[in-house]
């Protein structure tokens, strides 16, 4: 067994937790226990687990996109609180007010999803700007999809961060589709990381289905940012194995595309790697069973929690 096997086993368990929670959310939404539009991240788990492994969440700040359940769980948000939030329960991470698209968990270094495409990038740049004055050594992470890279606010955030040398890492979750449109139809150059050079900052591309590779790439970016080297753009190439939203028929995907995505998804790949490195099948099965039990228990606990009081809907709002 290699020296890094315990770390990889940790990645495996965290990715299984994210996948299990997303599967359960899909079940609850289909059953009618949850309402509203919900975007799942199944297939992209390695991006979140790998990226967060490179952070110090006692001071660093993550600003995910609206597909943020995976980021939250990777940051340590308990699945019980996540389920309860999406179910509109008082025990949710924000008392049931935020739902799937607007919850935030600053206690865990996760500073909120945002349903405006790309809007987290300027907010992350602001957190990085504050770090330049408060002496915290904070690194901010702005995460968004490939389509968001075409938003003006993202351009402005990256330009501002580069000019000011801010400690922020821009993470692009390139899952090949900008909602329902292939990335090839959105831009002439599909190698999105190459845009970094236009802003005068480093850019890189990594296999987003390999949590170890993502962690190593992020460590380089975070170390540079924390040391005063400024921002970076990291493109994580991945695939989602579910629709853009629950109920998406995915008719825009060509024949065989989803099968290829499933064959390359990160959990199965890591299981094969761990097996090749000498981890017993029984150990992997035990982790799968432990995670499945935790997800079921968390879901039941959330369902049994009291609904949030609608009379409190306007609390904690500022204009």
N, C-alpha and C positions, 0 to 999 in steps of 0.2 A: 504494500500500500504506500502510495506516495505521500510526501509531507503535506501537500496541498489538498489531500482528500477530505479532511474534516471541513475545510472551507467550502469545497464543492458540494459536500453533503448538506451544508447549511444553505447554499444556493438552491439546491434541489428541493429542500423542504419549503423554503419561502416561495419558490415558484409554484409548487403544488398548492400552497395555501391560496395564492392569488387565483390560480385556475379554478380551485374548488369553490372559492367565494363567487367568482364570476358565473360558474355553472349554476350555483344555487340562486344567485340573483336572477338569472334567466328563468329558472323554474318558478320563482316567486312572482316574477313579472307576468309570465304566461298564465299563472293561476289566478291573477288578479289581486294578489296581496300588495303589489307595488303598482304605482301609476306613473304616467309621464314618460318622457323619452329617456332611455338609458343606453349608454354606449359602453360596450364591453371591450376589454383589452386582451382577450384570450389569444395566445400565440406570441404576445409581445413581452412576456414576463421577464425575460432575461435583461431587457433594457432597464427596467426598474430595479431589479435586484442587483445587477452589476453596478449601476450608477450610484445607488445609495451606499453600496459597500465602500465607496471611495470618499464618502462624506463624513463630517463630524456634526451630527445632528444636534449637539448641544449648542451649536452656534450657526451652522449653515442653514440655508433656507431654500426650499424647493417650491417652485411655482409651476404646477403641472397644467396640462390642457384639460379639456372637459372629459377626456377618457382617463380619469384620474384614480380609479379604484386601486389599480396596481401600484401607483406611486404611494398612495396612502398606506397600503398594507406593507410595502417595502420599508416605509419610514417607521413602521411599528404601530400604526393605528390598530387597535384590537378589532377583530372581525365582528364581535358582538356590537360594538358601537357603530361600525360601518353599516351593518345590516339594519340596525335600529334607525339610523339616520335616513336611509333610503326608504324605509317603511313608514317614516313619519312618526316615530316613537319618541317619547320624552327622554329616553335613555340614549338617543343618538348623539353623535359627536358634537352636533350643534342643536341638540334638543328637538330634532326633527324639522328644523326650519330650512335647512339647506338642500335636503334631498340629494339626488345623485350628482347634480350639475354644479352645486354651489357650496358644498361643505368645505370646511377648513379645519385644520388641526395644528395650530402653531406650537402646541405643547410637544408635538412630534417632529417639528421642523418642516411641516407641510402647510404652506400658506395659501391654500385654497385653489380650487378649480375656477375656470372662467369660461363661460359659454361663448364669449366673443372670441372668434378665431384669432389666435396670436396675441391676445391682449395681455397675457402673462409676461411677455417679453419686456415691455417697458416697465412693468411693476417690478420685475426681477432686477432690472437695471437700476431702479430706484433703491432697492434694498442694497445693491452693491455700492451705490453712491454713498448711502448712509454708512456703510462699513469703512469707507475711506476717511470718515470723520470720527466714528465712535470707538475705534481701536479694538474692535471685536475680533478682527481677523476673519470675518465672515466671508464665505463664498456663496453666491446665489446661483441657483440653477433654474434656467427657463426651459421648459420642455414643451414641445409642440410638434404637430405633424408636418409632413412634407408640404401639404397645401398651404399651411400657415406661413411658410417661408416666402410666399409671394405677397404677403400683406404689408402695407406701408408702415404700420406700427412696428413690425418686426425689423424692417429695414432701418427705421429711425432708432430703435433700441440698440441694434448692433453697431450702427455708426456712432451713436453717442457713447456707448461703452468702449469702443475702440479709441475714440478721440480722448476720452478721460482715463483710459487705462484701468477700467473698472474690473473688480474680481467677480466676473460672472461667466458661467459656462452655458452656452446655448446648445441644447440637445434636440436634434431633429429625429423624431421617430418616423423613419421612412418606411411605411408599410405598403408602398407601391400604389396606394390609392388616395387621392384627395377627395374624401367622402366617397363618391361613386365614379370618379374620373381617374383613369390611369395617369400616373405621373408623367408618362411619355407624352401625353396630350396637354400637359400643363407647362412644360419648360423644354427648351431645346437641348439643355445639358442635364441629363439625369443624375450626374455626380454632384449632388447638392453641396457637398463640403467645399467644393472649389470656389464657391461664392465668398468664402472667408477672405481670400486674398484681396478682394476689392475693398475690404474694410481695413486692411492692414493687420489682420490677426490670423493666427494659425487655424487651420481646419484639418479635420481628419475623418476618415470613414472606417467603421468597424463592423464586424459581424454582430448584428444586434440579436442574434439567437444564441450567442455564447456569453453567458454572464461573466465568465472569467476574463474574456477579451474586453468586454465593456468596462469592467472594473479597472483593468490595467490602463485602458485609454483614458478613463475618467481621472484616475490617479494622477496621470501626467498633466491633464488640464487643470485639476484642482490645485496641485502643487504649484504650478506656474502662476495661477491666479492669486493664490494666497501669498506667494512670494513677491507680488507686485508686478508680475509680468503681463497683467491685463487679461482680456477675454479670449475665448476660443469657441469654435464651432465644431461640434462633434455630431456626425451623421451616423445613426445606428440603423443598419439595413435589416428589416424584419418583415414579417407578414402577420396579418390577423387571420385567424381561422374561424371567425364569426363575421356577421354582417356589420356594416357601419353602425347600425343601431338594431335594437331588438325588433324583429319583424322584417328586416331587410332581406329580400329574396335573393339578392346577389346575382341578378341576371346579367349584370355588366361584366362579370368575371368569365373569361373564356374557358372552354372545356379543358379540364385538367389542372387549371390554376389552383383551385382549392385543394385538390389532392396533393399537389406539389408543396403547398404551404403546410399541410398537415404532416407530410413526410419530413419536413425540415424544422418543425416546431421545436422549441428549446428543451422542453421537459424530457421528451423521448430521446433527444440527442444526448443530453447529459446523463440519462440513465444508462445509455449504451457506453458512454465514456467511463462511468464509474464501474460498470461491470467489467470492462476491459482492464481496469486498473486494480481489479481484485476485490471489489465490494461484493459481498454475497447477495444473491437475489432476495433472501429472506430479510436482510437489513433494509433494502429498498422497499420491500412490501410492508415492513413494519412502519416505515415513515409514511407511506401512502395511507395506511390504516389510521395512524395517529392523526394525520391531517384531516382525513375524512370525518373522523369522530369529532374533531374540534369544530369543523364547519357545520356539521349537523347540530351540535350543541349550541353554537353561537346563533344559528338561525332560529332555533326553538326559543332561546332566551329572548331574542329580539321580538319575535312574534307574540310572546307572552307579556311583553312590556306594554304599559298604558300608552295610548295615542297622545300626541302632543295636543295641547289646548289651542284651538284656533284663535282664541282671544289674545294669545301672545304673539301672533304672527308678525306684528309690527314692532315688536321689541328688538333692540339691538340694530335698528336701521338708522342711518344717518344721511342727511342730504344737505 
